Amino acid sequence: GKWMLPGGRLEEYETWLEGLRREVREETTIENFSVAKVLGVYTSDSGKTYGVIFLGKIEGNPAITLSSEHRQYAWASLEDIDAYEFWHEGIRQRLISVLRGE
């Protein structure tokens, strides 16, 4: 398996914040977090979808329970990123930019 970030599609009539909260909750059980900043918006390689990258802050030290879509999780620093094989190389590049503060 390759590494991926939590994410998904918006449901009909769902705001971006509602969708973000739902996807993070469904995939990790993390419920208490705030969105500090929108870091970027990008278009998929196909041009049919777009993604939004958020910087969030988790409140407290929640227990993580992954959905059936995932097998494990990791908290990674910039120095750790090259040890992971991501689903798409663009994920690695976006994470590196975020962690460098670019």
C-alpha atoms as an extended CHARMM CRD file, in Angstrom:
* protein
*
       102  EXT
         1         1  GLY       CA              0.0000000000        0.0000000000        0.0000000000  PROA      1               0.0000000000
         2         2  LYS       CA              0.9470000000        3.5490000000       -0.6830000000  PROA      2               0.0000000000
         3         3  TRP       CA              0.4210000000        6.5810000000        1.5400000000  PROA      3               0.0000000000
         4         4  MET       CA             -2.4380000000        9.0280000000        1.0760000000  PROA      4               0.0000000000
         5         5  LEU       CA             -3.8250000000       11.9830000000        2.9970000000  PROA      5               0.0000000000
         6         6  PRO       CA             -7.3810000000       12.0510000000        4.3780000000  PROA      6               0.0000000000
         7         7  GLY       CA             -9.7690000000       13.3490000000        1.7720000000  PROA      7               0.0000000000
         8         8  GLY       CA            -12.7750000000       12.7490000000       -0.3950000000  PROA      8               0.0000000000
         9         9  ARG       CA            -15.5980000000       14.3790000000       -2.2600000000  PROA      9               0.0000000000
        10        10  LEU       CA            -18.1630000000       16.8750000000       -1.0680000000  PROA      10              0.0000000000
        11        11  GLU       CA            -21.7020000000       15.6440000000       -0.6250000000  PROA      11              0.0000000000
        12        12  GLU       CA            -24.5000000000       17.5710000000       -2.3280000000  PROA      12              0.0000000000
        13        13  TYR       CA            -25.2600000000       20.8390000000       -0.4480000000  PROA      13              0.0000000000
        14        14  GLU       CA            -22.2160000000       20.3470000000        1.8290000000  PROA      14              0.0000000000
        15        15  THR       CA            -19.8940000000       23.3020000000        2.4630000000  PROA      15              0.0000000000
        16        16  TRP       CA            -16.1540000000       22.7850000000        2.0800000000  PROA      16              0.0000000000
        17        17  LEU       CA            -15.7210000000       22.9850000000        5.8680000000  PROA      17              0.0000000000
        18        18  GLU       CA            -18.4980000000       20.4550000000        6.5050000000  PROA      18              0.0000000000
        19        19  GLY       CA            -16.9310000000       18.1220000000        3.9390000000  PROA      19              0.0000000000
        20        20  LEU       CA            -13.4750000000       18.5160000000        5.4390000000  PROA      20              0.0000000000
        21        21  ARG       CA            -14.7390000000       17.7710000000        8.9430000000  PROA      21              0.0000000000
        22        22  ARG       CA            -16.7570000000       14.7760000000        7.7600000000  PROA      22              0.0000000000
        23        23  GLU       CA            -13.8840000000       13.2380000000        5.7930000000  PROA      23              0.0000000000
        24        24  VAL       CA            -11.3400000000       13.6880000000        8.6030000000  PROA      24              0.0000000000
        25        25  ARG       CA            -13.8290000000       12.2490000000       11.1180000000  PROA      25              0.0000000000
        26        26  GLU       CA            -14.7450000000        9.2910000000        8.8560000000  PROA      26              0.0000000000
        27        27  GLU       CA            -11.1440000000        8.3920000000        8.0660000000  PROA      27              0.0000000000
        28        28  THR       CA             -9.4190000000        9.0980000000       11.4060000000  PROA      28              0.0000000000
        29        29  THR       CA            -12.1250000000        9.7440000000       14.0690000000  PROA      29              0.0000000000
        30        30  ILE       CA            -10.4900000000       13.1220000000       14.7550000000  PROA      30              0.0000000000
        31        31  GLU       CA            -13.3170000000       15.5690000000       15.4800000000  PROA      31              0.0000000000
        32        32  ASN       CA            -11.7890000000       18.4780000000       17.3590000000  PROA      32              0.0000000000
        33        33  PHE       CA             -9.5920000000       20.4830000000       15.0430000000  PROA      33              0.0000000000
        34        34  SER       CA             -9.4740000000       23.9530000000       13.5950000000  PROA      34              0.0000000000
        35        35  VAL       CA             -8.5440000000       25.0980000000       10.1030000000  PROA      35              0.0000000000
        36        36  ALA       CA             -5.6870000000       27.5470000000       10.4290000000  PROA      36              0.0000000000
        37        37  LYS       CA             -5.1920000000       28.3100000000        6.7570000000  PROA      37              0.0000000000
        38        38  VAL       CA             -6.0000000000       27.2350000000        3.2080000000  PROA      38              0.0000000000
        39        39  LEU       CA             -2.5650000000       26.4420000000        1.7870000000  PROA      39              0.0000000000
        40        40  GLY       CA             -3.4290000000       25.8080000000       -1.8200000000  PROA      40              0.0000000000
        41        41  VAL       CA             -5.8810000000       24.7100000000       -4.4560000000  PROA      41              0.0000000000
        42        42  TYR       CA             -4.8160000000       22.4530000000       -7.2920000000  PROA      42              0.0000000000
        43        43  THR       CA             -6.3630000000       20.6090000000      -10.2280000000  PROA      43              0.0000000000
        44        44  SER       CA             -5.9930000000       16.8580000000      -10.6520000000  PROA      44              0.0000000000
        45        45  ASP       CA             -3.9280000000       15.4640000000      -13.5200000000  PROA      45              0.0000000000
        46        46  SER       CA             -7.1700000000       14.6630000000      -15.3580000000  PROA      46              0.0000000000
        47        47  GLY       CA             -8.4400000000       18.2150000000      -14.8710000000  PROA      47              0.0000000000
        48        48  LYS       CA            -11.7880000000       16.8190000000      -13.7180000000  PROA      48              0.0000000000
        49        49  THR       CA            -11.4250000000       17.4140000000       -9.9900000000  PROA      49              0.0000000000
        50        50  TYR       CA             -9.6870000000       19.8480000000       -7.7050000000  PROA      50              0.0000000000
        51        51  GLY       CA             -8.1070000000       19.5320000000       -4.3180000000  PROA      51              0.0000000000
        52        52  VAL       CA             -7.6970000000       21.9360000000       -1.4640000000  PROA      52              0.0000000000
        53        53  ILE       CA             -4.8590000000       21.6600000000        1.0400000000  PROA      53              0.0000000000
        54        54  PHE       CA             -5.5630000000       22.8720000000        4.5720000000  PROA      54              0.0000000000
        55        55  LEU       CA             -3.3360000000       23.4880000000        7.5390000000  PROA      55              0.0000000000
        56        56  GLY       CA             -5.1640000000       22.3370000000       10.6230000000  PROA      56              0.0000000000
        57        57  LYS       CA             -4.5380000000       22.1910000000       14.3290000000  PROA      57              0.0000000000
        58        58  ILE       CA             -5.7340000000       19.2190000000       16.3440000000  PROA      58              0.0000000000
        59        59  GLU       CA             -7.1200000000       20.0170000000       19.7730000000  PROA      59              0.0000000000
        60        60  GLY       CA             -5.8420000000       17.7170000000       22.5080000000  PROA      60              0.0000000000
        61        61  ASN       CA             -4.2890000000       14.3320000000       21.8800000000  PROA      61              0.0000000000
        62        62  PRO       CA             -7.0570000000       12.2620000000       20.2640000000  PROA      62              0.0000000000
        63        63  ALA       CA             -6.9800000000        8.5160000000       19.8580000000  PROA      63              0.0000000000
        64        64  ILE       CA             -6.8970000000        7.6740000000       16.1510000000  PROA      64              0.0000000000
        65        65  THR       CA             -9.1640000000        4.9580000000       14.7770000000  PROA      65              0.0000000000
        66        66  LEU       CA             -8.7410000000        4.4530000000       11.0520000000  PROA      66              0.0000000000
        67        67  SER       CA            -11.5760000000        3.6430000000        8.6670000000  PROA      67              0.0000000000
        68        68  SER       CA            -11.6040000000        0.3770000000        6.7320000000  PROA      68              0.0000000000
        69        69  GLU       CA            -10.0480000000        2.3000000000        3.8120000000  PROA      69              0.0000000000
        70        70  HSD       CA             -6.7330000000        2.5730000000        5.6840000000  PROA      70              0.0000000000
        71        71  ARG       CA             -4.2930000000        0.2650000000        7.4360000000  PROA      71              0.0000000000
        72        72  GLN       CA             -2.0010000000        2.6530000000        9.2800000000  PROA      72              0.0000000000
        73        73  TYR       CA             -1.1790000000        6.3000000000        9.8860000000  PROA      73              0.0000000000
        74        74  ALA       CA              1.9170000000        8.3320000000       10.6830000000  PROA      74              0.0000000000
        75        75  TRP       CA              2.8430000000       11.8100000000       11.8610000000  PROA      75              0.0000000000
        76        76  ALA       CA              5.7830000000       12.7970000000        9.6510000000  PROA      76              0.0000000000
        77        77  SER       CA              8.3330000000       15.5850000000        9.6840000000  PROA      77              0.0000000000
        78        78  LEU       CA             10.0810000000       17.0510000000        6.6480000000  PROA      78              0.0000000000
        79        79  GLU       CA             13.0410000000       14.7590000000        7.3120000000  PROA      79              0.0000000000
        80        80  ASP       CA             10.7380000000       11.7010000000        7.1990000000  PROA      80              0.0000000000
        81        81  ILE       CA              8.9030000000       12.3890000000        3.9330000000  PROA      81              0.0000000000
        82        82  ASP       CA             11.3030000000       10.5500000000        1.6130000000  PROA      82              0.0000000000
        83        83  ALA       CA             10.7760000000        7.3160000000        3.5730000000  PROA      83              0.0000000000
        84        84  TYR       CA              7.1510000000        7.1220000000        2.3860000000  PROA      84              0.0000000000
        85        85  GLU       CA              5.8410000000        5.9470000000       -0.9670000000  PROA      85              0.0000000000
        86        86  PHE       CA              2.8460000000        8.1320000000       -1.7860000000  PROA      86              0.0000000000
        87        87  TRP       CA             -0.1200000000        7.3000000000       -3.9860000000  PROA      87              0.0000000000
        88        88  HSD       CA              0.9210000000       10.2160000000       -6.2130000000  PROA      88              0.0000000000
        89        89  GLU       CA              4.2230000000       12.0980000000       -6.3360000000  PROA      89              0.0000000000
        90        90  GLY       CA              2.3060000000       15.3850000000       -6.1920000000  PROA      90              0.0000000000
        91        91  ILE       CA              1.3590000000       14.5750000000       -2.5810000000  PROA      91              0.0000000000
        92        92  ARG       CA              5.0170000000       14.4000000000       -1.5910000000  PROA      92              0.0000000000
        93        93  GLN       CA              5.7940000000       17.6850000000       -3.3180000000  PROA      93              0.0000000000
        94        94  ARG       CA              2.8530000000       19.4700000000       -1.6880000000  PROA      94              0.0000000000
        95        95  LEU       CA              3.8000000000       18.1430000000        1.7600000000  PROA      95              0.0000000000
        96        96  ILE       CA              7.4110000000       19.2450000000        1.3080000000  PROA      96              0.0000000000
        97        97  SER       CA              6.2560000000       22.7430000000        0.3230000000  PROA      97              0.0000000000
        98        98  VAL       CA              3.9440000000       22.9640000000        3.3310000000  PROA      98              0.0000000000
        99        99  LEU       CA              6.5440000000       21.6870000000        5.7720000000  PROA      99              0.0000000000
       100       100  ARG       CA              9.1190000000       24.1330000000        4.3990000000  PROA      100             0.0000000000
       101       101  GLY       CA              6.6350000000       26.9640000000        4.8180000000  PROA      101             0.0000000000
       102       102  GLU       CA              6.5560000000       27.8020000000        1.1110000000  PROA      102             0.0000000000
